[in-house]
């Protein structure tokens, strides 16, 4: 079946070409030969760019049957990719030349605004520039032959630009009151307190209840409503939620359950009783818990007997809630009760649709059209929500009739893919950049838990890198939020964590065209995988032959599973050996332990995103420091004894995801002046690790914890950390590593340290932990005067006189 192509569009390609044009113009000032050979071509490309943007953007919303246009479009995308590679190579050479010339890391400025005039171009560089321009010039000239498509594009683009963003609608669970009350009655059984009495033993009274229904009927939404119910919160000491899909676990199901229990208790220090280092038996023993296992499938059966035996150590009244599509699965796991969720009848489905399509703005003239659309939604509230929000973009007859009469509804009787028409229509009404971002998400496996920030990092690394410096810093977050408002993503119980329902994902995979692909079947090695740009590989054993030739177009490789891989280094060498243009490489969901990075990592000079988290990594090679375009580096869950001394040459690094111990190993981290995300900095006493390393890290944003402040030497000028310049910081934690009272002279030094840590006035929250100074600096008085806008809390602080303790209590009452 033919579907709309969700691939590289005019908006992104236009940015690449614009950047190339600017750089070539700059280079021409110093290269007469280039000016003579490429001047006319450059003018032709620049003049055709507006028309190309419109042409490509509009045609990617519909299936164009003309083979000649499809061939032209593919040539255009390949030429744009070649231009991207050229720009990257030139930028890498510029950075390396600067490092050699200065003998130190210079601050990296915006890629989009940086020029080539400081770089000596070789004959090879000049020839590549001319070749790329020649290809683009020829392709843009050929575009004039598609007059009919251009006319179609003009009308279509005008219509798309008049569409408003989807208004936010409040969450609502409509038509499920009976199921909700039934579940609450089963879960909140009388007579079982959340805290066992002293000496009480578990009665093995752990109930297993299941919610069963087809995809899209609202099972997870109802389970979230139950999970957040105040009575449920009060009744259980522990609450946890785990997505049980095979692709969602890096560390095993039991460890996921432990971490879920722990994360739910983080905000309640008085009741916290779970450590991620504990065993599950120790965590649940004699405690009343409520555990939701979502997206339960047949693969859980192999682990269930052992897991249920462990959970039986919980206190009487504990509940496991299974959320699954199949009654057979629920029965095989021994569910003691089931709550079925069927399709919504038309009157109830209309209430869901009406809520999202109209909000508080009733339009009687549109109701008949809406009820016609409703007939194609199969009683599924998820589709009623999604199509309702699409129609709400414009409450006028033309927009509603266009959606109602879409030829996609002809496929609504496909029982294997009932959501296909709805998802295809939603995609047709997305702007080019939103379609591109959504297309990218199709490569992630079923049940994948999206971390909002990490997904945005991948988008930027894969196809937004040429937009640096032109207002993109917050735009991509708005794009994600827009896709969320359009119901492509659903929320979870965790902040900034989302799932894509299978009802959305499955049809999306069938209409994304040749841009993205998830390789997970045994026959994939026969597919021409090198033709895709974004690829996820999910095999139990990575030692398979995949057809990835030297001329591949891949920009993204995500690795899932691999649990049966015996020789991971050989397997990865086979898969990755020819991926020279790679921008994103993620090992973090691979169960094939690496221990060390492949030796050939230095060849991936275009990499922007590298995640090695949870791989068992213990060594980083010096060659990794040559990835000068790298923007995101994930090292979570890795244990290093040392890091390469030159790691501070990753001058474009913006986000470092790593534990505090790993960060503390970086020599002169202050040279990474583009760093925006850094959770914790541990002060050291040795040169290159002192608190003064924070001086030039003025792009740090969000939250930062500065630990080991007791290691600040008396000779250190703490004010040189210049926290007052870090205007993007919203939350700060100051922590001293003290366990006992110190001499008064030392306590006076702690106050001087605190006095030198004056933050920016934009700070919203400050926590001070284990502080034993003799008083507070004057800048805190200014902050306390801003009580309505600033939160201050002090934890485990001592060595105060009685008057200090009175002040401490006052602050906790009003600011904690």
Secondary structure, 3 states (H helix, E strand, C coil): CCCCCCCCCHHHHHHHHHHHHHHHHHHHCCCHHHHHHHHHHHHHHHHHHHHHHHHHHHHCCCCCCCHHHHHHHHHHHHHHHHHHHHHHHHHHHHHHHHHHHHCCCCCCCCCCCCCCCCCCCCHHHHHHHHHHHHHHHHHHHHHHHCHHHHHHHHHHHHHHHCCCCCCCCCCCCCCCHHHHHHHHHHHCCCCCCCECCCCCCCCCCCEEEEEEECCCCCHHHHHHHHHCCHHHHHHCCEEEEEECCHHHCCCCHHHHHHHHHHHHHCCCCCCCCCCCCCCHHHHHCCECEEEEEEEECHHHHHHHHHHHHHHCCCCCCCEEEEEECCHHHHHHCCCCEEEEECCCCHHHHHHHHHHHHHCCCCCHHHHHHHHHHHCCCCCCHHHHHHHHHHHCCCCCHHHHHHHHCCHHHHHCCCHHHCCHHHHHHHHHCCCHHHHHHHHHHCCCCCCCCEEHHHHHHHHHHHHHHHHCCCCCCCHHHHHHHHHHHCCCCEECCCCCEEECCHHHHHHHHHHCCCCEEEECCHHHHHCCHHHCCEEEEEECCCCCCCCCCCCCCCCEEEEEECCCCCCHHHHHHHHHCCCCCCCEEEEEEECCCCCECCHHHHHCCCCCEEECCCCCCCECCHHHHHCCCCCEEECCCCCCCCCCHHHHHCCCCCEEECCHHHHHCCCCHHHCCCCCECCEEECCCCCCCCHHHHCCCCCCCEEEEEECHHHCCCCCCHHHHCHHHCCCEEEEEEECCCCCCCCHHHHHHHHHHHHCCCCCCCCCEEEEECCCCCCCCHHHHHHHCCCCCCEEEEECCCCCCHHHHHHHHHHHHHHC
